[in-house]
């Protein structure tokens, strides 16, 4: 299926606009379409939720709830465009980038190479750290992390998208159950903060870099919108059904709403378990995740540790799995779009990128473990400051001449898109001011 990455339409379908809830065949097709949106949710819930949402709750209580919801609202159109463009045109979002000019593909390629390996190493290290919490001794965390990276790579190389899809759906079920139980226990126990405790304000220049890191991965970097577009072709290859725009929208909303709900859930965990506890919180995601598990079991009871540990580990493992597929898949697709020699070799290039990504991530884990926090912070900041660029490209692609007029964004969605672009731009300018201008 090389054509899906070279810019040509792979299929024009007749089901656009059909009532997908009437008739058994239409319902079956809907179930066949569900998958890419769930994978995006798995990708999002890891880094942004366990690391940044929980830290936001721990440091500021409910203070950043509005900003988290606002970030999800403003990024919503640009993630939606990833799947909707493919359903409407029959080609990948990155092929739409190529239609606008090769420079846009190179921009995407550069951003993904810069952040992808760091993000993969970071989420894998968090997975290894949490897995070690089950009581294993005698094995270092880097060794656990390398093992998780290799397992994920083998699963994707051998089991392909089909295995990834099944594992992601199983992870979502387990994640939802464990998070609901963990949150329910936290609510029943009540907040650890004293009733008269007043936390610090997040609305200061000193807190601004943290806000940017939170926004960069909330619910995920904008470049992940290309992943769901590419996963739609893999889903079609597995099921023999190419999703219509209505089916695609349902799949997208399932995943996106889940990501938003989980963002609030992990914010609440941080608020109820850590906010006002009097503890000095670890600044790194790895130390912070261990602290969350330990404080949870200390406050609720030692018997509850497996609940929060499972919720956290499944979160990070599913994110690691999707990162090891998503980054190499989008990098390989980009290569096929800018090089004629690569145009018909997507599968081989995809496999090469998986191997290279895992090797690079392993090297970062082994040799730069003490600098991982700085690397993750750098990647989160890059993800946000490049958001205006990628969001604009997505908007431009979705309004392209090759998109049927009835599938282009309506006035409300256009207005929300422009508001999101303005928000990203203003916050980016604010970050530049804080870091490089303000004394």
N, C-alpha and C positions, 0 to 999 in steps of 0.2 A: 504493500500500500504506500508506495513512495509518493504518489501524487498528492496525498493529503499534506505533505510537507513542502512540496515544490510550488504550491500556490494555485494549482488547478482544482476545480470542484470535483469532489469524489462521489457525490451523490446528490441528486435533487429528488425530494420526496413529496408524496401527495398528502401526507397526514396533517400538514400544518392547518390549525384551526379546527381539527376534529374534536369531538367531545370524548376526551380520554376516559371519562368515568362511566360511559354507557357502552355496554358490550364487553364480553369476556376478553376478546382479542385486544381491545384497547387497554384494558386493565393489565393484561399480560405485558403489553408493550411498555406501559408505564413502569412496571417492575424491572423490565429489561433496561430501561433508561437510567434507573437510580444507581448511582455508584460514584461518578466523578465529584459530585457535590459533597458526598460523605468523605471522600478522600481529602478534599480541601479542608473540611472540618477537622480531620485528624491532623493535617499539617498545621492548622492554626492553633489548635488547643494546646500544643506542647509548649513551645518557647514563650509565646505571648501570655498564655494563661497561667501556667504553673510558675513561671519566673516573674513576669511583670505584673500580672493582675494580683497575684498573692502578695507581692511586695507592696503594691499600691494599697491594698487593704491593711497590711501590717503597719505601714508608715502613716497612712492618712485616713484610715477607717473608710467611711463612705464618701470621703471628700472628693475622690476622683471617679465616682460612679458616673456622673454626668459626662465627663470627658471620655470615658470608655464607650459609653453609648453613642456619643457624638462621633467618635472615630469610626465605629462600626457603621453608623449611618452614612458618613461621607465617603467611606470606601465601598459601600454597597453597590453603587452603579458600576464601578470599574471592575469589580469581581463578576457582576452579572453579565457584563459585556463579553467576558471570556467565553462563556458557554453559549450565550445567545447568538453571538456572531457565527459560531460554528454551526449551530442549528439552522440559522437563517441562510448561510451561504454555502455550506458544505465544505468549508476549508478551515484550517486552524487559525487561531488568532494571530500567530506569528506569520502565517502566510499573508494575513491582512497587513501586518507591519511591513512586509516586503512589498506589497502593493503601493504603500505610501512612500517607499524608498528604502534602499538597502541600509542606509545610515541608521534607521530605526532598529533594524535587526542587530547591527553591531553595538548599538547602545545597550540593548537588552542583553546581548552576549557578554559585554564587558561587566555589567552590573552583576549578572549571575555568577561569573567566574570569581569576581571580587568577594561576594558575600556567601556563595553557595557552600564552599568548602568549610569556611569558618562556622556557618550555621550548622552544617552536618556534624562537624566535630563537637560543637557545643551541645547539641541535643543528645548526641550519642554519649557524651561524658555524663550528662545528667542521668541518662538511662542506666549507665554503669554504676553510678553512685547510688542510685535508688535500689538497684538490684542487689548490691552488696549489703543493703539494709535488711535483707531477709535472713542474715545470720551467717553468711559464708565467711570463712576465715582462711588466711593463708594465700589469698589471691589479691593482688593490687587492683585498685580501681581502673587504672589504665588498661590492665589486662582484661578486665570485665568489658571495658568499653570497646577494645579492639575485637573481642569475641562477638559483641552485639553487632558491630559494623560488618563483620564477616558473615554472620548469620543472615542479616538483612540482605546483603549483596547476593548470597547464594540463593535465597528465597526468590529474589527478583529475577536473577539470571536463569534459574531453573524453572520456577513456577510462573514467571512472567506476570502480566497484569491480572490474570485470573486469580492467582494466589494472593496478590496484593489486595485485590478487591475483597476477597473472602476474609482475609485477616483484618482488614480495616473495619468491616462491618461487625465482626466479632468483637474487636477492640472497642468500638463505639458502644455496643451493648454493655460490655463489662465496665467500661468507663462511666457510662451513665448510671448504672446501678451502684457502683462503688462510690461515686461522687455524691449521689443522692443520700446514701447511707451516711457518709462522712459528714455532709452538710447538716443532715437531720440531727446527728449526734451533737454537732457543734451548736446548733440552735437550741437544742434541749438543755445543753449545759449552760448556755448563756455566755455573754462576752466576758473576757478576763479583765477588761479595763474597769476601774472604779467608776461609779456613776458620775462623779464630778471631773473625770479625767478629760483634759483638753489636749488634743494632739496638735502637732505642728501643721502649719498651713502649706498646701502644695503650691499656692499662688505667689511664689517668690522667685526672683531671678536665680537664686541658688538651687531651687528645685527644678528649674527649667530643663536642664539636660536629662533628668530622669523622665520628665514628661515626653521628651522627644523619643527616648528609648522605648517608653511605653507605647507611644503612637506608632513607632516604626513597625512593631510586630502585632499591632492590634487591628483586626484579629490576625492578620498575617501581612507580610510584604505584598505590595501591589503586583509584583512580578509573578506571584503564584497564580494570578488569573490565567496565565498562559498554560499552566499545568492542567487545569480542568478541561480546557479546550482540547489538549492533546489526548487526555484520558478518554474523551468521548469516542475517539477513533478506536482505541483499544477495547472499549466497551462494545462498540459495534462489531468488532472482529470476533469477540467472544460470544455475543448473543445473536448476531445477524440482524440486529435492529438499530437503525440510526435514529436518535431521539429527535422528536419534533420540538418546536420552540416551546410549546406548552409543557411537554414532558420535561424538557430541560429546565424550565422555570421551577417546576415542582422539586426536581432533584436539587437545584441550586438553593432554593429556600429551605429545604430540609437541612442541608449542611450548614448554611449561613446562620439560620436561627439557632441551631444547636451550638454553633461557635459563640454566638452572642450570649446565650443562656449560660454556657460554661464559663465565659469571662466573668459574668456577675457572680456565679457560684464560687469561683476561686477567689474573687475579691472578698466575698463574704467569709470564706475560710480564713483568709488573712486577717480580716477585721475581728472575727470572733476568737481566734486562737492566739493571735500575736499582738494586735493593736492594744497598747496600754499595758502590756505584760511586764514592762520594766526591763526586758532583756535587750542587750545590744545585738542587733541583727547582723548576721554575716552579709557582707556587701556583694559577694559572688552568688550566682545562681546555684552553684553546687552546694556551698555551705548553707545557703538559705533553704534549699530543699530539704537537707538533712535536719535543719533546725525546725522546719515546719512539722516534719514527721515526729521528731522528738517532743516538741511542745504539745502537739496534738495528743500523743499518748500520755504525756504527763498530766494534762488537764482533764482528759476524758477517762483515762485508765489504760494501763498497759495492754489490756485485751483488745483495745481498739486500734493498735498500731497496724495490724495487717490491712485494715480497711483503708486508712489514708495512704499507706505505702502502696497498696495495689492501685488505688486511684491515680497516684502520682506516677508510678512506674508504667502503667498501661498508657497514660497520657504521653509520656516521653518516648516509649518504644514505638507507638503508632506514628508519632511525628518523625522519629528516626527513619522508619521504614519508608514513609512517603517522601522524605527528603532524598533518600538514596535513589528513589525512582524518579522523582519530579525534577530535580536539578539536572541530572544527566539527560533525561528525556528532552527537556527544553533546550539544553545545550546542543544535543545532537540534531534536533529539529532546526535550530538556528544555523548549524553548519550546512545542512542540506539546502537551506534557502540562499546562502551566500556563495556556495561553491558548486559548480557543475559536476566536479569529480565526486562530490559527496551526495549528490541529489538522489541516487539510487541505492545508497548504502546506509540507510538510516539504522537498521538493526545492528550492523557491525559497529557503527560509530556510537550508538547508544551503549553497547556493551563496553566499548573502550572507555567512554566517559564514566561509567559505573566503576570500573576498575581503578581508573585514575583518581576519581573522587574519594574512593575508600582508602586508597594508599595515602593520598594527601591528608585526609582526615586522621588516619592513624598516626602519621608523622606529627601532626599538630598535637594530638593527644599525648604522645610519648615525649616530645621534646619541648612543647610550649604549654604544658599543663598549668604551670604557675601564672601564665599570662592569659589564660582562657577568658577570664572576666573582661579584660581589656579588649580582647578580640571580639567577644560577643557584643560588648557595648558599641564597638566600632561598627560591627555589621548591622546592629539595630539602627544606629544613627544613619548609616549609608542607606538603609532601606527606607528611612523616612525622607531624607533630603532628596532622594531620587523619585519619591512618590509623585511630585507634580509632573515630572517628565513622563513617566510611564502611564499615569492617569490620563494625561493629555493625549498620548498616542492611542490608548484604548478608546477614548472618546472620539478621536479623529477617525479611527478605523471603523467604529460602529456607525458612523454617519457617512461612510464612504458610498460612492456611486454604485458599487456592486451589491450593496445591501438593499433588499426590497424595501420600498418606502414604508410599508405597513409594519416592518420589523425594526425600523429605526426608533430611537428613543422619542417618546412623546415630550410635550412641553414641560411637564412636571419633572420627568427624569432628567431632561436637559438642564433645568434650573438647579436640581440637586447636584448634578455633575459639576456645574460651574461653581456652585457654592463650595463643593468639596475641593476643587482645584484652588480656589481662593484661600481656603482654610490651610491646605498643605503649603501653599506659597508663603502665607503670612507667618506660619509657625516655623518654616525653614529660615525665613529672614530673621525671625526672633532668635533662633538658635545661632545663626552667624553673628548676630549682634552680641549675644551673651558670651560666646566663645572667643571672638576675635576683636571686638570693638570695645565692649564695656570693660572698664577698668575695675 
